[in-house]
Amino acid sequence: MSLSKEEKERYVKQMRINGWGLDGQMRVKRSSVAVVGIGGLGCLSSLYLAAAGVGRLVLIDRERFELSNLNRQVLCQHRDIGRPKVEVAKERIESFNPNVEVDAVFLDLNEDNIGCLLKGVNLILDGLDNWATRFLVNKYCVKRRIPFVHAGVSGMQGQVTTIIPGEGPCLRCIFPVSPREKGEVPVVGATPALLASIQVLEAVKILTGVGDILKGKILFIDGEDMSVQEVIVERDDRCPVCGRL
């Protein structure tokens, strides 16, 4: 596997980052990244992962686009309303960067299929809107030692953290009591766009080895007053998910 002349030109700006270079770009190209949930977070994160040159994207979502999605789910155009999100996302991303292989999975992720659907991926990004599935993905990542970049949004607020199993806390360490599931969550499109961009920064840092990641830290962003807070979080040796690693 190598970079074509076209790929070298496409990625030249990021390859100039200190420590990235050709070797870093090849690591990105050889990677397989799953985005679970193609909503406000997943639309943007999958697009920017493709922009970075990730070799294979696995997009998982069981929903279809609705009109109320269009304030934030920017891979959808008005004519796409009613179509499966993953189908539309695959078309847009492959058109944007034909060097990226996209697998569109029109299914709900559950305990029975998670091993099959996420087989072979090197990294997983959280684009979900419910905690039950987040904790399911967290458990799978811990078991398989796969990095997991979590993000969640509400209104103008959000949080993001990176789980590196065995090296820092997992999502269950950070949230030992499951947060209450909400119904219709208010959100303005710029909020998931911001958090998704941070997720992709975390992802490419993991893939290339450039920079420091949010391992053992959770970043809270409040767009209402433009405050950012970084909180140190520690691994719980009694955690039922990762405590024995």
C-alpha positions as CSV (number, residue, x, y, z in Angstrom):
1,M,0.0,0.0,0.0
2,S,1.3,3.5,-0.9
3,L,0.0,7.0,-1.5
4,S,-0.8,8.0,-5.0
5,K,0.3,11.3,-6.5
6,E,-3.2,12.6,-6.0
7,E,-3.3,11.5,-2.4
8,K,0.0,13.2,-1.7
9,E,-1.3,16.4,-3.1
10,R,-4.7,16.1,-1.2
11,Y,-3.1,15.5,2.2
12,V,0.0,17.7,1.7
13,K,-1.1,20.3,4.3
14,Q,-1.6,17.9,7.1
15,M,1.6,15.9,6.2
16,R,3.5,19.1,6.9
17,I,2.5,18.9,10.6
18,N,5.6,18.1,12.7
19,G,5.7,14.3,13.3
20,W,3.0,13.5,10.7
21,G,4.7,13.2,7.4
22,L,4.4,10.3,4.9
23,D,4.6,7.6,7.6
24,G,1.7,9.2,9.6
25,Q,-0.4,9.5,6.5
26,M,0.2,5.9,5.7
27,R,-1.0,4.9,9.2
28,V,-4.2,6.9,8.6
29,K,-4.7,5.3,5.2
30,R,-4.2,1.8,6.6
31,S,-6.8,2.4,9.4
32,S,-10.3,1.3,9.7
33,V,-12.6,3.6,11.8
34,A,-16.2,3.0,12.8
35,V,-18.6,5.8,13.4
36,V,-21.6,4.6,15.4
37,G,-24.6,6.9,14.9
38,I,-24.8,9.2,11.8
39,G,-26.5,12.2,13.4
40,G,-25.2,15.6,14.2
41,L,-21.9,14.2,15.5
42,G,-21.5,11.3,13.1
43,C,-22.2,13.3,9.9
44,L,-19.4,15.7,10.7
45,S,-16.9,13.3,12.2
46,S,-17.3,10.8,9.3
47,L,-16.8,13.6,6.7
48,Y,-13.6,14.9,8.5
49,L,-12.2,11.4,8.9
50,A,-12.6,11.0,5.1
51,A,-11.0,14.4,4.6
52,A,-8.0,13.2,6.7
53,G,-7.7,10.1,4.5
54,V,-8.9,7.3,6.7
55,G,-8.7,4.2,4.5
56,R,-12.0,2.5,5.6
57,L,-15.0,3.9,7.4
58,V,-17.7,1.8,8.9
59,L,-20.9,3.8,9.3
60,I,-23.6,2.3,11.5
61,D,-27.1,3.7,12.0
62,R,-30.7,2.4,11.6
63,E,-32.5,5.7,11.1
64,R,-33.7,7.7,8.1
65,F,-33.2,11.4,7.6
66,E,-36.1,13.6,8.8
67,L,-36.6,17.3,8.1
68,S,-35.8,18.2,11.8
69,N,-32.3,16.7,11.3
70,L,-31.3,19.3,8.8
71,N,-30.2,22.0,11.3
72,R,-27.1,19.9,12.1
73,Q,-26.9,16.7,10.0
74,V,-25.1,18.3,7.1
75,L,-24.6,15.3,4.9
76,C,-28.3,15.3,4.2
77,Q,-29.9,17.5,1.5
78,H,-33.6,18.2,1.3
79,R,-34.1,15.6,-1.4
80,D,-32.6,12.9,0.9
81,I,-35.4,13.1,3.5
82,G,-36.7,9.6,4.1
83,R,-33.6,7.9,2.9
84,P,-31.3,5.8,5.3
85,K,-28.7,8.0,6.8
86,V,-25.8,5.6,6.2
87,E,-26.8,5.2,2.5
88,V,-26.7,9.0,2.0
89,A,-23.5,9.4,4.0
90,K,-21.8,6.7,1.9
91,E,-22.7,8.5,-1.3
92,R,-21.5,11.9,-0.1
93,I,-18.3,10.7,1.4
94,E,-17.3,8.5,-1.6
95,S,-18.0,11.5,-3.9
96,F,-16.0,13.8,-1.6
97,N,-13.0,11.4,-1.3
98,P,-13.0,8.4,-3.7
99,N,-9.9,7.0,-1.9
100,V,-11.9,6.1,1.1
101,E,-13.8,2.8,1.4
102,V,-17.2,3.2,3.1
103,D,-19.2,0.4,4.6
104,A,-22.8,1.5,5.2
105,V,-24.5,-0.6,7.9
106,F,-28.3,0.0,8.1
107,L,-28.8,-1.7,11.5
108,D,-29.1,-1.0,15.2
109,L,-26.0,-2.0,17.1
110,N,-26.8,-4.6,19.8
111,E,-25.2,-7.3,21.9
112,D,-25.9,-9.9,19.2
113,N,-24.3,-8.1,16.3
114,I,-21.6,-5.8,17.7
115,G,-18.8,-8.3,17.3
116,C,-19.6,-8.8,13.7
117,L,-20.3,-5.2,12.8
118,L,-17.2,-3.8,14.4
119,K,-14.8,-6.6,13.5
120,G,-11.5,-5.3,12.2
121,V,-11.8,-1.7,13.2
122,N,-8.9,0.1,14.9
123,L,-10.9,3.0,16.4
124,I,-14.5,3.8,17.2
125,L,-16.2,7.3,17.4
126,D,-19.3,7.9,19.4
127,G,-22.1,9.6,17.4
128,L,-24.9,8.1,19.5
129,D,-27.7,9.8,21.3
130,N,-28.4,7.1,24.0
131,W,-26.3,5.9,26.9
132,A,-27.3,2.3,26.7
133,T,-25.6,1.8,23.4
134,R,-22.6,4.0,24.4
135,F,-22.0,1.7,27.3
136,L,-22.3,-1.4,25.1
137,V,-19.7,0.0,22.7
138,N,-17.5,1.0,25.7
139,K,-17.6,-2.6,27.0
140,Y,-16.7,-4.0,23.5
141,C,-13.8,-1.6,23.2
142,V,-12.4,-2.5,26.6
143,K,-12.7,-6.2,25.8
144,R,-10.9,-5.8,22.4
145,R,-8.5,-3.0,23.6
146,I,-9.9,-0.6,20.9
147,P,-9.7,3.2,21.4
148,F,-13.1,4.8,21.8
149,V,-13.7,8.6,21.4
150,H,-16.9,9.6,23.2
151,A,-18.8,12.8,22.7
152,G,-22.2,14.0,23.7
153,V,-24.1,17.2,23.1
154,S,-27.2,19.1,24.3
155,G,-28.2,22.6,23.4
156,M,-25.0,24.6,23.2
157,Q,-23.1,22.2,25.5
158,G,-21.1,19.1,25.1
159,Q,-18.3,16.8,26.4
160,V,-15.6,14.7,24.8
161,T,-13.1,12.2,26.1
162,T,-10.9,9.4,24.7
163,I,-10.9,5.9,26.2
164,I,-7.7,3.9,25.8
165,P,-8.5,0.6,27.5
166,G,-6.0,-0.4,30.1
167,E,-4.3,2.9,30.1
168,G,-7.0,5.2,31.5
169,P,-10.6,5.2,32.7
170,C,-13.3,3.7,30.6
171,L,-16.7,5.3,30.1
172,R,-18.2,3.3,33.0
173,C,-15.4,4.6,35.3
174,I,-16.3,8.2,34.4
175,F,-20.1,7.6,34.6
176,P,-20.6,4.8,37.2
177,V,-24.3,5.6,37.3
178,S,-25.9,5.7,33.9
179,P,-27.1,9.3,33.0
180,R,-30.8,9.6,32.6
181,E,-31.9,9.0,29.0
182,K,-33.6,12.1,27.6
183,G,-36.3,12.4,25.0
184,E,-36.0,15.1,22.4
185,V,-32.7,16.8,23.1
186,P,-32.4,20.4,22.1
187,V,-29.4,21.2,19.9
188,V,-28.0,23.9,17.6
189,G,-26.0,22.5,14.7
190,A,-22.7,24.2,15.6
191,T,-22.5,22.3,18.9
192,P,-22.1,18.8,17.4
193,A,-19.9,20.3,14.7
194,L,-17.5,21.6,17.3
195,L,-17.5,18.3,19.3
196,A,-17.2,16.1,16.2
197,S,-14.2,18.2,15.1
198,I,-12.5,17.5,18.4
199,Q,-13.3,13.8,18.1
200,V,-11.6,13.7,14.7
201,L,-8.6,15.5,16.1
202,E,-8.4,12.9,18.8
203,A,-8.7,10.1,16.2
204,V,-6.0,11.4,13.9
205,K,-3.6,11.9,16.9
206,I,-4.2,8.3,17.9
207,L,-3.6,7.1,14.4
208,T,-0.5,9.1,13.7
209,G,1.0,9.3,17.2
210,V,1.1,13.1,17.0
211,G,0.2,15.2,20.0
212,D,-1.5,14.4,23.4
213,I,-5.0,13.0,23.7
214,L,-7.8,13.3,26.2
215,K,-6.9,10.1,28.0
216,G,-7.8,10.4,31.6
217,K,-9.4,13.8,30.9
218,I,-12.9,14.9,29.9
219,L,-13.4,18.2,28.2
220,F,-16.6,20.2,28.9
221,I,-17.6,23.0,26.5
222,D,-20.4,25.4,27.1
223,G,-21.2,27.5,24.1
224,E,-23.6,29.8,26.0
225,D,-20.8,31.5,27.9
226,M,-17.9,30.1,25.8
227,S,-16.3,28.4,28.7
228,V,-14.1,25.3,28.4
229,Q,-13.3,23.1,31.4
230,E,-10.9,20.1,31.4
231,V,-11.5,17.7,34.3
232,I,-9.1,14.9,35.3
233,V,-10.8,11.5,35.6
234,E,-9.2,8.5,37.1
235,R,-9.6,4.8,36.4
236,D,-11.6,2.9,38.9
237,D,-10.0,-0.4,39.9
238,R,-13.4,-1.7,41.0
239,C,-15.0,-0.8,37.6
240,P,-17.1,-3.8,36.5
241,V,-16.0,-3.2,32.9
242,C,-12.3,-2.4,33.0
243,G,-11.3,-3.0,36.6
244,R,-9.5,-6.3,35.9
245,L,-7.3,-5.0,33.0
